[in-house]
Amino acid sequence: MKKIMIDLDRTIVDGGYLEVLNEYLGTNYTYDDIDGYFVEDFLPQEQLDDYLEYFYNNINIYDYTTIKPNAIEIIEKLSKKYEVFICSAYLDKRVPEKSGVVTNNKHMWLLKNLPFLDPKNFIFTSRKDIIDCEIKIDDKVGNLKGCGEIKLLMDGYHNQDYTEEDLKERGIIRVRDWNEVADILL
Ligand SMILES: [Mg+2]
C-alpha cells in the first residue's frame, strides 16, 4: 500500500483562528484583511504577547474550526486504498512552552473525528519534509517536500501567491476541495 501524509489544519479543518481573534479584539476582520499565515501577526508585540497568553490558556482551536466538505468521508475511502498518516505541526516557535497543549487538542480531535484510523499513524512534527511518503496533501508548499509521487496543495488564502507555473515547476497540483482530491486519488 502506498503511504499518504495528510495535514490537519487548513487541509481537513478550516477557520477558527480569525474567529477567536475577532472575539478577543471585538472586531470583524475577514481573511481579506489578513496578510501572513498567522492571523494575529499584525498586532504590536506587547498586544501579541497578551493575545498568545490568552489563546494558549483558554482556547481549544478545534472548538472553532469547521470540517471541510466531504473531507472525513473521502479520507475514510482513502484509508481503504492507501496507508493514511495524519501529520500535523504543533510547535508555535513564539511560545514553545505552550505548544504541548496544542498537541493534546489535535490528538483528541483526531481520535474523535477519524476513528477509523490507527492512532499510531498520527504524527506531530513541524519537520514534515523528513516524512517519506509517496503522496502528500498539505496547504503549505514547504510541507510537500520529501514526497515521491503526488503532491497536492490544498487551496488557501495564504498560498495564493504561488502561480500555476510555480507549482508546476515543483511538481505540485493545486486542489480546491476534497472532491478534487478524490478525483485524483480514488
Ligand atoms: Mg496546514
Backbone and ligand atoms as CSV (ligand in chain L), in Angstrom:
chain,resi,resn,atom,element,x,y,z
A,1,MET,N,N,0.840,-1.219,0.000
A,1,MET,CA,C,0.000,0.000,0.000
A,1,MET,C,C,0.862,1.251,0.000
A,2,LYS,N,N,0.492,2.196,-0.836
A,2,LYS,CA,C,1.219,3.462,-0.826
A,2,LYS,C,C,0.828,4.268,0.417
A,3,LYS,N,N,1.769,5.116,0.848
A,3,LYS,CA,C,1.532,5.913,2.053
A,3,LYS,C,C,1.141,7.347,1.674
A,4,ILE,N,N,0.104,7.853,2.354
A,4,ILE,CA,C,-0.302,9.253,2.163
A,4,ILE,C,C,-0.124,9.997,3.472
A,5,MET,N,N,0.499,11.160,3.409
A,5,MET,CA,C,0.576,12.043,4.571
A,5,MET,C,C,-0.429,13.169,4.363
A,6,ILE,N,N,-1.342,13.297,5.305
A,6,ILE,CA,C,-2.371,14.347,5.191
A,6,ILE,C,C,-2.235,15.310,6.363
A,7,ASP,N,N,-2.213,16.585,6.038
A,7,ASP,CA,C,-2.148,17.645,7.044
A,7,ASP,C,C,-3.536,17.839,7.676
A,8,LEU,N,N,-3.577,18.415,8.874
A,8,LEU,CA,C,-4.865,18.665,9.546
A,8,LEU,C,C,-5.357,20.107,9.327
A,9,ASP,N,N,-4.615,21.095,9.865
A,9,ASP,CA,C,-5.112,22.472,9.867
A,9,ASP,C,C,-5.118,23.075,8.466
A,10,ARG,N,N,-6.249,23.606,8.074
A,10,ARG,CA,C,-6.444,24.243,6.766
A,10,ARG,C,C,-6.356,23.247,5.619
A,11,THR,N,N,-6.299,21.955,5.960
A,11,THR,CA,C,-6.385,20.923,4.933
A,11,THR,C,C,-7.643,20.088,5.188
A,12,ILE,N,N,-7.780,19.586,6.433
A,12,ILE,CA,C,-9.010,18.863,6.795
A,12,ILE,C,C,-10.002,19.831,7.442
A,13,VAL,N,N,-9.491,20.664,8.352
A,13,VAL,CA,C,-10.373,21.654,9.001
A,13,VAL,C,C,-10.008,23.056,8.533
A,14,ASP,N,N,-10.948,23.949,8.698
A,14,ASP,CA,C,-10.789,25.331,8.262
A,14,ASP,C,C,-11.145,26.284,9.394
A,15,GLY,N,N,-10.608,27.484,9.289
A,15,GLY,CA,C,-11.061,28.577,10.142
A,15,GLY,C,C,-10.642,28.436,11.589
A,16,GLY,N,N,-11.303,29.182,12.435
A,16,GLY,CA,C,-11.017,29.121,13.862
A,16,GLY,C,C,-10.206,30.309,14.332
A,17,TYR,N,N,-9.009,30.456,13.786
A,17,TYR,CA,C,-8.069,31.451,14.325
A,17,TYR,C,C,-8.597,32.881,14.225
A,18,LEU,N,N,-9.211,33.208,13.098
A,18,LEU,CA,C,-9.706,34.580,12.935
A,18,LEU,C,C,-10.933,34.827,13.814
A,19,GLU,N,N,-11.767,33.813,13.967
A,19,GLU,CA,C,-12.942,33.945,14.829
A,19,GLU,C,C,-12.510,34.231,16.268
A,20,VAL,N,N,-11.487,33.497,16.730
A,20,VAL,CA,C,-11.002,33.681,18.103
A,20,VAL,C,C,-10.414,35.083,18.266
A,21,LEU,N,N,-9.635,35.514,17.271
A,21,LEU,CA,C,-9.012,36.841,17.342
A,21,LEU,C,C,-10.082,37.935,17.347
A,22,ASN,N,N,-11.084,37.810,16.488
A,22,ASN,CA,C,-12.160,38.803,16.447
A,22,ASN,C,C,-12.914,38.861,17.770
A,23,GLU,N,N,-13.141,37.688,18.360
A,23,GLU,CA,C,-13.838,37.631,19.643
A,23,GLU,C,C,-13.022,38.372,20.706
A,24,TYR,N,N,-11.715,38.150,20.677
A,24,TYR,CA,C,-10.802,38.752,21.658
A,24,TYR,C,C,-10.733,40.269,21.495
A,25,LEU,N,N,-10.656,40.728,20.240
A,25,LEU,CA,C,-10.483,42.162,19.978
A,25,LEU,C,C,-11.810,42.911,19.863
A,26,GLY,N,N,-12.914,42.161,19.684
A,26,GLY,CA,C,-14.196,42.804,19.421
A,26,GLY,C,C,-14.231,43.417,18.032
A,27,THR,N,N,-13.606,42.746,17.072
A,27,THR,CA,C,-13.514,43.259,15.701
A,27,THR,C,C,-14.241,42.329,14.732
A,28,ASN,N,N,-14.255,42.703,13.463
A,28,ASN,CA,C,-14.894,41.887,12.423
A,28,ASN,C,C,-13.955,41.670,11.240
A,29,TYR,N,N,-12.701,41.398,11.508
A,29,TYR,CA,C,-11.761,41.182,10.406
A,29,TYR,C,C,-12.188,39.974,9.570
A,30,THR,N,N,-11.905,40.055,8.283
A,30,THR,CA,C,-12.115,38.897,7.405
A,30,THR,C,C,-10.746,38.465,6.866
A,31,TYR,N,N,-10.709,37.318,6.174
A,31,TYR,CA,C,-9.420,36.834,5.667
A,31,TYR,C,C,-8.833,37.774,4.605
A,32,ASP,N,N,-9.683,38.633,4.002
A,32,ASP,CA,C,-9.175,39.618,3.039
A,32,ASP,C,C,-8.277,40.646,3.725
A,33,ASP,N,N,-8.478,40.821,5.034
A,33,ASP,CA,C,-7.669,41.801,5.777
A,33,ASP,C,C,-6.336,41.209,6.236
A,34,ILE,N,N,-6.179,39.904,6.095
A,34,ILE,CA,C,-5.029,39.213,6.677
A,34,ILE,C,C,-3.977,38.951,5.611
A,35,ASP,N,N,-2.726,39.225,5.984
A,35,ASP,CA,C,-1.647,39.109,5.013
A,35,ASP,C,C,-0.852,37.806,5.133
A,36,GLY,N,N,-0.393,37.480,6.339
A,36,GLY,CA,C,0.503,36.336,6.518
A,36,GLY,C,C,-0.228,35.073,6.912
A,37,TYR,N,N,0.527,34.102,7.412
A,37,TYR,CA,C,-0.055,32.815,7.802
A,37,TYR,C,C,-0.757,32.916,9.159
A,38,PHE,N,N,-0.105,33.577,10.123
A,38,PHE,CA,C,-0.717,33.758,11.447
A,38,PHE,C,C,-1.616,34.992,11.416
A,39,VAL,N,N,-2.885,34.800,11.711
A,39,VAL,CA,C,-3.840,35.912,11.572
A,39,VAL,C,C,-3.543,37.054,12.549
A,40,GLU,N,N,-2.845,36.742,13.658
A,40,GLU,CA,C,-2.621,37.760,14.692
A,40,GLU,C,C,-1.298,38.503,14.499
A,41,ASP,N,N,-0.601,38.216,13.405
A,41,ASP,CA,C,0.742,38.762,13.196
A,41,ASP,C,C,0.823,40.282,13.163
A,42,PHE,N,N,-0.272,40.938,12.818
A,42,PHE,CA,C,-0.231,42.395,12.683
A,42,PHE,C,C,-0.284,43.112,14.036
A,43,LEU,N,N,-0.579,42.387,15.104
A,43,LEU,CA,C,-0.669,43.039,16.418
A,43,LEU,C,C,0.705,43.532,16.859
A,44,PRO,N,N,0.764,44.696,17.538
A,44,PRO,CA,C,2.037,45.139,18.100
A,44,PRO,C,C,2.528,44.122,19.133
A,45,GLN,N,N,3.860,44.032,19.313
A,45,GLN,CA,C,4.462,42.949,20.105
A,45,GLN,C,C,3.804,42.741,21.468
A,46,GLU,N,N,3.574,43.831,22.195
A,46,GLU,CA,C,3.040,43.682,23.556
A,46,GLU,C,C,1.632,43.073,23.537
A,47,GLN,N,N,0.827,43.566,22.596
A,47,GLN,CA,C,-0.538,43.050,22.478
A,47,GLN,C,C,-0.529,41.606,21.976
A,48,LEU,N,N,0.447,41.302,21.116
A,48,LEU,CA,C,0.597,39.936,20.607
A,48,LEU,C,C,0.932,38.980,21.758
A,49,ASP,N,N,1.844,39.398,22.634
A,49,ASP,CA,C,2.208,38.565,23.791
A,49,ASP,C,C,0.982,38.284,24.656
A,50,ASP,N,N,0.190,39.327,24.915
A,50,ASP,CA,C,-1.027,39.168,25.726
A,50,ASP,C,C,-2.009,38.220,25.045
A,51,TYR,N,N,-2.123,38.384,23.743
A,51,TYR,CA,C,-3.069,37.563,22.993
A,51,TYR,C,C,-2.657,36.081,23.030
A,52,LEU,N,N,-1.366,35.824,22.826
A,52,LEU,CA,C,-0.893,34.433,22.825
A,52,LEU,C,C,-1.081,33.797,24.198
A,53,GLU,N,N,-0.853,34.579,25.236
A,53,GLU,CA,C,-1.072,34.128,26.608
A,53,GLU,C,C,-2.550,33.719,26.783
A,54,TYR,N,N,-3.429,34.614,26.353
A,54,TYR,CA,C,-4.876,34.351,26.428
A,54,TYR,C,C,-5.224,33.106,25.611
A,55,PHE,N,N,-4.713,33.066,24.380
A,55,PHE,CA,C,-5.059,31.988,23.457
A,55,PHE,C,C,-4.681,30.620,24.030
A,56,TYR,N,N,-3.435,30.485,24.453
A,56,TYR,CA,C,-2.977,29.165,24.881
A,56,TYR,C,C,-3.516,28.755,26.247
A,57,ASN,N,N,-3.944,29.719,27.047
A,57,ASN,CA,C,-4.503,29.360,28.349
A,57,ASN,C,C,-6.003,29.082,28.300
A,58,ASN,N,N,-6.665,29.539,27.235
A,58,ASN,CA,C,-8.128,29.464,27.236
A,58,ASN,C,C,-8.770,28.756,26.054
A,59,ILE,N,N,-8.052,28.665,24.948
A,59,ILE,CA,C,-8.714,28.275,23.707
A,59,ILE,C,C,-8.278,26.892,23.220
A,60,ASN,N,N,-9.287,26.061,22.914
A,60,ASN,CA,C,-9.029,24.872,22.094
A,60,ASN,C,C,-9.530,25.247,20.695
A,61,ILE,N,N,-8.599,25.424,19.787
A,61,ILE,CA,C,-8.946,25.950,18.460
A,61,ILE,C,C,-9.986,25.075,17.759
A,62,TYR,N,N,-9.999,23.772,18.110
A,62,TYR,CA,C,-10.927,22.860,17.431
A,62,TYR,C,C,-12.375,23.032,17.890
A,63,ASP,N,N,-12.600,23.887,18.901
A,63,ASP,CA,C,-13.981,24.281,19.222
A,63,ASP,C,C,-14.485,25.297,18.207
A,64,TYR,N,N,-13.591,25.853,17.418
A,64,TYR,CA,C,-13.942,26.933,16.478
A,64,TYR,C,C,-13.804,26.534,15.007
A,65,THR,N,N,-13.132,25.446,14.732
A,65,THR,CA,C,-12.904,25.076,13.329
A,65,THR,C,C,-14.128,24.369,12.740
A,66,THR,N,N,-14.170,24.347,11.404
A,66,THR,CA,C,-15.189,23.557,10.710
A,66,THR,C,C,-14.465,22.539,9.832
A,67,ILE,N,N,-15.124,21.424,9.594
A,67,ILE,CA,C,-14.523,20.387,8.747
A,67,ILE,C,C,-14.836,20.710,7.293
A,68,LYS,N,N,-13.838,20.648,6.428
A,68,LYS,CA,C,-14.073,20.921,5.006
A,68,LYS,C,C,-15.047,19.885,4.449
A,69,PRO,N,N,-15.937,20.314,3.532
A,69,PRO,CA,C,-16.951,19.398,2.998
A,69,PRO,C,C,-16.356,18.090,2.464
A,70,ASN,N,N,-16.949,16.989,2.888
A,70,ASN,CA,C,-16.606,15.630,2.435
A,70,ASN,C,C,-15.219,15.130,2.862
A,71,ALA,N,N,-14.490,15.919,3.640
A,71,ALA,CA,C,-13.120,15.521,3.994
A,71,ALA,C,C,-13.098,14.165,4.706
A,72,ILE,N,N,-13.934,14.004,5.711
A,72,ILE,CA,C,-13.886,12.778,6.522
A,72,ILE,C,C,-14.252,11.557,5.674
A,73,GLU,N,N,-15.326,11.694,4.898
A,73,GLU,CA,C,-15.790,10.567,4.072
A,73,GLU,C,C,-14.697,10.157,3.074
A,74,ILE,N,N,-14.056,11.151,2.483
A,74,ILE,CA,C,-13.037,10.836,1.469
A,74,ILE,C,C,-11.780,10.252,2.123
A,75,ILE,N,N,-11.402,10.751,3.292
A,75,ILE,CA,C,-10.239,10.170,3.990
A,75,ILE,C,C,-10.537,8.718,4.367
A,76,GLU,N,N,-11.768,8.451,4.766
A,76,GLU,CA,C,-12.111,7.058,5.100
A,76,GLU,C,C,-11.968,6.161,3.860
A,77,LYS,N,N,-12.417,6.665,2.715
A,77,LYS,CA,C,-12.259,5.883,1.475
A,77,LYS,C,C,-10.772,5.721,1.130
A,78,LEU,N,N,-10.003,6.795,1.293
A,78,LEU,CA,C,-8.567,6.714,1.013
A,78,LEU,C,C,-7.904,5.664,1.894
A,79,SER,N,N,-8.393,5.551,3.148
A,79,SER,CA,C,-7.752,4.641,4.110
A,79,SER,C,C,-7.934,3.173,3.726
A,80,LYS,N,N,-8.856,2.911,2.811
A,80,LYS,CA,C,-9.048,1.526,2.343
A,80,LYS,C,C,-8.086,1.192,1.198
A,81,LYS,N,N,-7.589,2.242,0.556
A,81,LYS,CA,C,-6.747,2.049,-0.631
A,81,LYS,C,C,-5.275,2.374,-0.355
A,82,TYR,N,N,-5.037,3.239,0.638
A,82,TYR,CA,C,-3.684,3.679,0.974
A,82,TYR,C,C,-3.486,3.561,2.476
A,83,GLU,N,N,-2.210,3.632,2.893
A,83,GLU,CA,C,-1.933,3.755,4.323
A,83,GLU,C,C,-1.919,5.246,4.650
A,84,VAL,N,N,-2.880,5.686,5.451
A,84,VAL,CA,C,-3.058,7.123,5.702
A,84,VAL,C,C,-2.391,7.529,7.017
A,85,PHE,N,N,-1.547,8.540,6.927
A,85,PHE,CA,C,-0.938,9.163,8.105
A,85,PHE,C,C,-1.427,10.600,8.198
A,86,ILE,N,N,-1.799,11.029,9.393
A,86,ILE,CA,C,-2.117,12.444,9.592
A,86,ILE,C,C,-0.882,13.079,10.212
A,87,CYS,N,N,-0.373,14.104,9.561
A,87,CYS,CA,C,0.841,14.750,10.055
A,87,CYS,C,C,0.556,16.225,10.300
A,88,SER,N,N,0.681,16.635,11.556
A,88,SER,CA,C,0.288,17.994,11.921
A,88,SER,C,C,1.360,18.633,12.799
A,89,ALA,N,N,1.721,19.852,12.451
A,89,ALA,CA,C,2.698,20.590,13.270
A,89,ALA,C,C,2.010,21.098,14.529
A,90,TYR,N,N,2.706,21.045,15.642
A,90,TYR,CA,C,2.115,21.524,16.896
A,90,TYR,C,C,2.907,22.681,17.485
A,91,LEU,N,N,4.142,22.861,17.023
A,91,LEU,CA,C,5.038,23.822,17.664
A,91,LEU,C,C,4.733,25.251,17.230
A,92,ASP,N,N,4.483,26.118,18.192
A,92,ASP,CA,C,4.428,27.555,17.929
A,92,ASP,C,C,5.747,28.112,18.442
A,93,LYS,N,N,6.645,28.454,17.510
A,93,LYS,CA,C,8.002,28.870,17.887
A,93,LYS,C,C,7.989,30.105,18.776
A,94,ARG,N,N,6.908,30.874,18.715
A,94,ARG,CA,C,6.825,32.085,19.539
A,94,ARG,C,C,6.643,31.720,21.009
A,95,VAL,N,N,5.980,30.610,21.267
A,95,VAL,CA,C,5.739,30.163,22.651
A,95,VAL,C,C,5.871,28.639,22.732
A,96,PRO,N,N,7.114,28.137,22.577
A,96,PRO,CA,C,7.284,26.667,22.545
A,96,PRO,C,C,6.784,25.978,23.812
A,97,GLU,N,N,6.882,26.664,24.950
A,97,GLU,CA,C,6.479,26.050,26.220
A,97,GLU,C,C,4.970,25.798,26.296
A,98,LYS,N,N,4.199,26.451,25.436
A,98,LYS,CA,C,2.737,26.257,25.448
A,98,LYS,C,C,2.283,25.224,24.426
A,99,SER,N,N,3.214,24.777,23.584
A,99,SER,CA,C,2.812,24.017,22.402
A,99,SER,C,C,2.265,22.620,22.701
A,100,GLY,N,N,2.608,22.061,23.864
A,100,GLY,CA,C,2.099,20.733,24.209
A,100,GLY,C,C,0.589,20.712,24.342
A,101,VAL,N,N,0.014,21.830,24.722
A,101,VAL,CA,C,-1.443,21.949,24.837
A,101,VAL,C,C,-2.088,21.666,23.483
A,102,VAL,N,N,-1.459,22.200,22.452
A,102,VAL,CA,C,-1.990,22.056,21.099
A,102,VAL,C,C,-1.940,20.595,20.659
A,103,THR,N,N,-0.857,19.915,21.024
A,103,THR,CA,C,-0.713,18.502,20.644
A,103,THR,C,C,-1.873,17.686,21.205
A,104,ASN,N,N,-2.198,17.948,22.467
A,104,ASN,CA,C,-3.298,17.215,23.085
A,104,ASN,C,C,-4.624,17.512,22.376
A,105,ASN,N,N,-4.866,18.782,22.060
A,105,ASN,CA,C,-6.108,19.148,21.362
A,105,ASN,C,C,-6.197,18.463,19.997
A,106,LYS,N,N,-5.082,18.424,19.295
A,106,LYS,CA,C,-5.061,17.779,17.974
A,106,LYS,C,C,-5.340,16.277,18.116
A,107,HIS,N,N,-4.631,15.662,19.087
A,107,HIS,CA,C,-4.774,14.224,19.296
A,107,HIS,C,C,-6.234,13.863,19.597
A,108,MET,N,N,-6.877,14.639,20.469
A,108,MET,CA,C,-8.266,14.360,20.837
A,108,MET,C,C,-9.199,14.556,19.637
A,109,TRP,N,N,-8.919,15.593,18.834
A,109,TRP,CA,C,-9.753,15.850,17.646
A,109,TRP,C,C,-9.649,14.666,16.668
A,110,LEU,N,N,-8.435,14.196,16.462
A,110,LEU,CA,C,-8.222,13.100,15.509
A,110,LEU,C,C,-8.901,11.816,15.986
A,111,LEU,N,N,-8.768,11.529,17.280
A,111,LEU,CA,C,-9.404,10.324,17.828
A,111,LEU,C,C,-10.915,10.362,17.601
A,112,LYS,N,N,-11.504,11.549,17.824
A,112,LYS,CA,C,-12.955,11.685,17.733
A,112,LYS,C,C,-13.444,11.677,16.286
A,113,ASN,N,N,-12.738,12.368,15.412
A,113,ASN,CA,C,-13.265,12.594,14.065
A,113,ASN,C,C,-12.759,11.625,13.005
A,114,LEU,N,N,-11.643,10.953,13.289
A,114,LEU,CA,C,-11.122,9.968,12.329
A,114,LEU,C,C,-10.945,8.626,13.051
A,115,PRO,N,N,-12.049,8.081,13.608
A,115,PRO,CA,C,-11.942,6.876,14.443
A,115,PRO,C,C,-11.499,5.645,13.659
A,116,PHE,N,N,-11.597,5.696,12.339
A,116,PHE,CA,C,-11.211,4.553,11.502
A,116,PHE,C,C,-9.699,4.486,11.285
A,117,LEU,N,N,-8.964,5.522,11.722
A,117,LEU,CA,C,-7.504,5.485,11.583
A,117,LEU,C,C,-6.863,4.970,12.860
A,118,ASP,N,N,-5.761,4.249,12.706
A,118,ASP,CA,C,-4.994,3.783,13.857
A,118,ASP,C,C,-4.223,4.982,14.436
A,119,PRO,N,N,-4.413,5.284,15.722
A,119,PRO,CA,C,-3.717,6.457,16.303
A,119,PRO,C,C,-2.198,6.401,16.161
A,120,LYS,N,N,-1.647,5.219,15.912
A,120,LYS,CA,C,-0.192,5.197,15.729
A,120,LYS,C,C,0.217,5.834,14.402
A,121,ASN,N,N,-0.765,6.145,13.559
A,121,ASN,CA,C,-0.493,6.851,12.302
A,121,ASN,C,C,-0.645,8.371,12.436
A,122,PHE,N,N,-0.753,8.849,13.685
A,122,PHE,CA,C,-0.762,10.301,13.897
A,122,PHE,C,C,0.676,10.749,14.151
A,123,ILE,N,N,1.113,11.757,13.412
A,123,ILE,CA,C,2.478,12.270,13.548
A,123,ILE,C,C,2.403,13.749,13.886
A,124,PHE,N,N,3.082,14.141,14.971
A,124,PHE,CA,C,3.079,15.551,15.353
A,124,PHE,C,C,4.495,16.111,15.208
A,125,THR,N,N,4.711,16.854,14.131
A,125,THR,CA,C,6.027,17.448,13.900
A,125,THR,C,C,5.924,18.622,12.940
A,126,SER,N,N,6.829,19.563,13.088
A,126,SER,CA,C,6.937,20.659,12.113
A,126,SER,C,C,7.899,20.308,10.989
A,127,ARG,N,N,8.619,19.180,11.126
A,127,ARG,CA,C,9.575,18.759,10.098
A,127,ARG,C,C,8.933,17.745,9.149
A,128,LYS,N,N,7.896,18.191,8.479
A,128,LYS,CA,C,7.174,17.279,7.591
A,128,LYS,C,C,8.025,16.843,6.403
A,129,ASP,N,N,9.072,17.629,6.107
A,129,ASP,CA,C,9.930,17.300,4.961
A,129,ASP,C,C,10.691,15.992,5.163
A,130,ILE,N,N,10.860,15.559,6.429
A,130,ILE,CA,C,11.598,14.302,6.639
A,130,ILE,C,C,10.693,13.073,6.517
A,131,ILE,N,N,9.389,13.301,6.386
A,131,ILE,CA,C,8.468,12.168,6.266
A,131,ILE,C,C,8.441,11.715,4.809
A,132,ASP,N,N,8.763,10.444,4.619
A,132,ASP,CA,C,8.907,9.899,3.279
A,132,ASP,C,C,7.626,9.148,2.903
A,133,CYS,N,N,6.750,9.823,2.170
A,133,CYS,CA,C,5.517,9.183,1.716
A,133,CYS,C,C,5.390,9.386,0.208
A,134,GLU,N,N,4.685,8.480,-0.449
A,134,GLU,CA,C,4.508,8.631,-1.893
A,134,GLU,C,C,3.621,9.825,-2.228
A,135,ILE,N,N,2.674,10.115,-1.326
A,135,ILE,CA,C,1.682,11.161,-1.605
A,135,ILE,C,C,1.565,12.090,-0.395
A,136,LYS,N,N,1.492,13.389,-0.642
A,136,LYS,CA,C,1.287,14.349,0.452
A,136,LYS,C,C,0.186,15.330,0.092
A,137,ILE,N,N,-0.614,15.667,1.099
A,137,ILE,CA,C,-1.658,16.683,0.917
A,137,ILE,C,C,-1.482,17.699,2.038
A,138,ASP,N,N,-1.239,18.952,1.674
A,138,ASP,CA,C,-0.972,19.985,2.682
A,138,ASP,C,C,-1.311,21.343,2.074
A,139,ASP,N,N,-1.537,22.330,2.931
A,139,ASP,CA,C,-1.817,23.679,2.414
A,139,ASP,C,C,-0.559,24.545,2.382
A,140,LYS,N,N,0.593,23.988,2.805
A,140,LYS,CA,C,1.850,24.734,2.750
A,140,LYS,C,C,2.798,24.057,1.765
A,141,VAL,N,N,3.308,24.833,0.829
A,141,VAL,CA,C,4.175,24.285,-0.211
A,141,VAL,C,C,5.397,23.587,0.385
A,142,GLY,N,N,6.026,24.202,1.404
A,142,GLY,CA,C,7.230,23.635,2.003
A,142,GLY,C,C,7.007,22.257,2.612
A,143,ASN,N,N,5.782,21.994,3.049
A,143,ASN,CA,C,5.484,20.711,3.678
A,143,ASN,C,C,5.335,19.579,2.667
A,144,LEU,N,N,5.311,19.918,1.392
A,144,LEU,CA,C,5.142,18.891,0.359
A,144,LEU,C,C,6.479,18.319,-0.109
A,145,LYS,N,N,7.565,18.831,0.468
A,145,LYS,CA,C,8.887,18.281,0.140
A,145,LYS,C,C,9.004,16.852,0.670
A,146,GLY,N,N,9.976,16.123,0.143
A,146,GLY,CA,C,10.220,14.765,0.630
A,146,GLY,C,C,9.115,13.812,0.238
A,147,CYS,N,N,8.544,14.044,-0.904
A,147,CYS,CA,C,7.426,13.221,-1.354
A,147,CYS,C,C,7.743,12.687,-2.729
A,148,GLY,N,N,7.489,11.397,-2.930
A,148,GLY,CA,C,7.919,10.748,-4.149
A,148,GLY,C,C,7.065,10.968,-5.379
A,149,GLU,N,N,5.752,10.928,-5.248
A,149,GLU,CA,C,4.935,10.848,-6.458
A,149,GLU,C,C,3.936,11.984,-6.652
A,150,ILE,N,N,3.037,12.145,-5.686
A,150,ILE,CA,C,1.950,13.113,-5.908
A,150,ILE,C,C,1.917,14.122,-4.758
A,151,LYS,N,N,2.030,15.391,-5.114
A,151,LYS,CA,C,1.980,16.464,-4.111
A,151,LYS,C,C,0.747,17.310,-4.391
A,152,LEU,N,N,-0.184,17.326,-3.430
A,152,LEU,CA,C,-1.411,18.101,-3.620
A,152,LEU,C,C,-1.426,19.271,-2.639
A,153,LEU,N,N,-1.566,20.474,-3.176
A,153,LEU,CA,C,-1.627,21.676,-2.344
A,153,LEU,C,C,-3.081,22.059,-2.152
A,154,MET,N,N,-3.549,22.014,-0.882
A,154,MET,CA,C,-4.920,22.440,-0.604
A,154,MET,C,C,-4.977,23.958,-0.699
A,155,ASP,N,N,-5.865,24.427,-1.550
A,155,ASP,CA,C,-6.017,25.862,-1.793
A,155,ASP,C,C,-6.335,26.597,-0.480
A,156,GLY,N,N,-5.690,27.762,-0.298
A,156,GLY,CA,C,-5.960,28.537,0.916
A,156,GLY,C,C,-5.613,29.998,0.710
A,157,TYR,N,N,-6.128,30.863,1.577
A,157,TYR,CA,C,-5.907,32.311,1.423
A,157,TYR,C,C,-4.424,32.663,1.449
A,158,HIS,N,N,-3.609,31.851,2.148
A,158,HIS,CA,C,-2.202,32.173,2.348
A,158,HIS,C,C,-1.288,31.563,1.274
A,159,ASN,N,N,-1.854,30.756,0.335
A,159,ASN,CA,C,-0.967,30.190,-0.703
A,159,ASN,C,C,-1.327,30.685,-2.103
A,160,GLN,N,N,-2.024,31.816,-2.163
A,160,GLN,CA,C,-2.451,32.351,-3.464
A,160,GLN,C,C,-1.293,32.939,-4.268
A,161,ASP,N,N,-0.176,33.269,-3.579
A,161,ASP,CA,C,0.951,33.876,-4.295
A,161,ASP,C,C,1.630,32.900,-5.254
A,162,TYR,N,N,1.443,31.615,-5.040
A,162,TYR,CA,C,2.037,30.626,-5.950
A,162,TYR,C,C,1.207,30.531,-7.220
A,163,THR,N,N,1.835,30.827,-8.360
A,163,THR,CA,C,1.117,30.709,-9.633
A,163,THR,C,C,1.108,29.232,-10.044
A,164,GLU,N,N,0.280,28.921,-11.004
A,164,GLU,CA,C,0.228,27.536,-11.501
A,164,GLU,C,C,1.600,27.124,-12.057
A,165,GLU,N,N,2.286,28.126,-12.641
A,165,GLU,CA,C,3.633,27.898,-13.182
A,165,GLU,C,C,4.609,27.501,-12.066
A,166,ASP,N,N,4.593,28.297,-10.952
A,166,ASP,CA,C,5.446,27.999,-9.780
A,166,ASP,C,C,5.208,26.563,-9.309
A,167,LEU,N,N,3.937,26.223,-9.211
A,167,LEU,CA,C,3.574,24.912,-8.663
A,167,LEU,C,C,4.004,23.798,-9.623
A,168,LYS,N,N,3.824,24.049,-10.908
A,168,LYS,CA,C,4.189,23.054,-11.919
A,168,LYS,C,C,5.685,22.733,-11.827
A,169,GLU,N,N,6.482,23.790,-11.661
A,169,GLU,CA,C,7.935,23.601,-11.533
A,169,GLU,C,C,8.281,22.702,-10.352
A,170,ARG,N,N,7.488,22.807,-9.288
A,170,ARG,CA,C,7.724,21.993,-8.086
A,170,ARG,C,C,7.003,20.647,-8.138
A,171,GLY,N,N,6.308,20.387,-9.222
A,171,GLY,CA,C,5.579,19.119,-9.347
A,171,GLY,C,C,4.361,19.048,-8.447
A,172,ILE,N,N,3.772,20.217,-8.168
A,172,ILE,CA,C,2.642,20.293,-7.236
A,172,ILE,C,C,1.347,20.582,-7.995
A,173,ILE,N,N,0.280,19.923,-7.569
A,173,ILE,CA,C,-1.045,20.186,-8.142
A,173,ILE,C,C,-1.899,20.885,-7.076
A,174,ARG,N,N,-2.504,22.015,-7.437
A,174,ARG,CA,C,-3.395,22.708,-6.506
A,174,ARG,C,C,-4.774,22.045,-6.559
A,175,VAL,N,N,-5.323,21.722,-5.386
A,175,VAL,CA,C,-6.694,21.194,-5.334
A,175,VAL,C,C,-7.554,22.189,-4.554
A,176,ARG,N,N,-8.771,22.412,-5.029
A,176,ARG,CA,C,-9.639,23.429,-4.397
A,176,ARG,C,C,-10.466,22.827,-3.270
A,177,ASP,N,N,-10.708,21.538,-3.316
A,177,ASP,CA,C,-11.533,20.922,-2.265
A,177,ASP,C,C,-11.263,19.406,-2.239
A,178,TRP,N,N,-11.951,18.728,-1.325
A,178,TRP,CA,C,-11.715,17.287,-1.163
A,178,TRP,C,C,-12.247,16.451,-2.321
A,179,ASN,N,N,-13.250,16.981,-3.042
A,179,ASN,CA,C,-13.735,16.237,-4.213
A,179,ASN,C,C,-12.641,16.145,-5.271
A,180,GLU,N,N,-11.837,17.207,-5.380
A,180,GLU,CA,C,-10.722,17.159,-6.336
A,180,GLU,C,C,-9.655,16.160,-5.874
A,181,VAL,N,N,-9.460,16.059,-4.570
A,181,VAL,CA,C,-8.530,15.042,-4.048
A,181,VAL,C,C,-9.037,13.650,-4.444
A,182,ALA,N,N,-10.331,13.448,-4.245
A,182,ALA,CA,C,-10.919,12.137,-4.562
A,182,ALA,C,C,-10.771,11.810,-6.053
A,183,ASP,N,N,-10.980,12.823,-6.907
A,183,ASP,CA,C,-10.856,12.594,-8.355
A,183,ASP,C,C,-9.456,12.114,-8.714
A,184,ILE,N,N,-8.453,12.633,-8.024
A,184,ILE,CA,C,-7.058,12.281,-8.350
A,184,ILE,C,C,-6.663,10.939,-7.729
A,185,LEU,N,N,-7.100,10.699,-6.493
A,185,LEU,CA,C,-6.531,9.556,-5.744
A,185,LEU,C,C,-7.448,8.329,-5.632
A,186,LEU,N,N,-8.720,8.501,-5.890
A,186,LEU,CA,C,-9.618,7.328,-5.709
A,186,LEU,C,C,-10.011,6.694,-7.043
L,1,MG,MG,MG,-1.941,23.096,7.363
